[in-house]
Amino acid sequence: MPTLPAELIKTERLAPLAGKPSGEQVSIDKGVLAEIVERTAQAIGAVERGNERAVGVKALWSCVDTIMRTGATPAACGPR
């Protein structure tokens, strides 16, 4: 079996939020803040789904490789 492209199975990590207070206060409209928070949550969800897909592709490829080499389905590759 050919090797999977690295980009197909690469997972992403998000840096933790670690904003340091500057001491300078700013005001922002509540609607704008709500949209920023919502979009951030959507972005985090997208990264999580992408990581789950990458892990799934890697697992599937491993199962297919084992089946092709041995002709038997490994127990970990059965229906879920």
C-alpha positions in Angstrom: 0.0 0.0 0.0 1.3 3.5 -0.7 2.1 5.8 2.2 -0.5 8.3 3.2 0.4 11.9 2.5 1.5 13.6 5.8 -1.0 16.4 5.4 -3.9 13.9 5.3 -3.2 12.5 8.8 -1.7 15.6 10.4 -3.5 16.8 13.5 -3.5 20.4 14.7 -3.0 21.9 18.1 -4.4 25.2 19.3 -2.3 27.3 21.6 -4.0 27.9 24.9 -5.4 31.4 25.4 -2.9 33.2 27.6 -3.6 36.9 27.2 -1.8 39.1 29.6 -3.7 42.1 30.9 -2.3 45.3 29.5 -4.1 47.5 32.0 -5.7 49.4 29.1 -9.5 49.0 29.0 -11.5 49.2 25.8 -15.2 48.9 25.2 -16.7 46.7 22.5 -20.3 46.3 21.4 -22.0 43.2 23.0 -23.1 41.9 19.6 -19.6 42.1 18.2 -18.2 40.3 21.3 -20.9 37.6 20.9 -19.9 37.1 17.3 -16.2 36.9 18.1 -16.9 34.3 20.8 -19.2 32.3 18.4 -16.7 32.3 15.6 -13.9 31.2 18.0 -16.1 28.3 19.1 -16.8 27.4 15.5 -13.0 27.5 14.7 -12.2 25.3 17.7 -14.9 22.8 16.6 -13.5 22.8 13.0 -10.0 21.9 14.3 -11.5 19.2 16.5 -13.5 17.7 13.6 -10.4 17.8 11.3 -8.3 16.0 14.0 -11.0 13.3 14.3 -11.0 12.9 10.5 -7.2 12.6 10.4 -7.2 9.9 13.2 -10.1 8.1 11.4 -8.2 8.1 8.1 -5.1 6.8 9.8 -7.1 4.0 11.5 -8.9 3.1 8.3 -5.7 3.0 6.3 -4.1 0.7 9.0 -7.1 -1.7 8.8 -7.0 -1.7 5.0 -3.3 -2.4 5.0 -3.7 -5.3 7.4 -6.5 -6.8 5.4 -4.6 -6.5 2.2 -1.5 -8.1 3.7 -3.2 -10.9 5.7 -6.6 -11.3 4.3 -8.1 -11.1 7.7 -9.9 -8.3 9.4 -8.3 -7.3 12.7 -10.6 -7.2 15.8 -10.0 -3.4 16.1 -11.3 -2.9 12.6 -14.8 -4.4 13.0 -18.1 -2.6 13.1 -18.6 0.0 15.7 
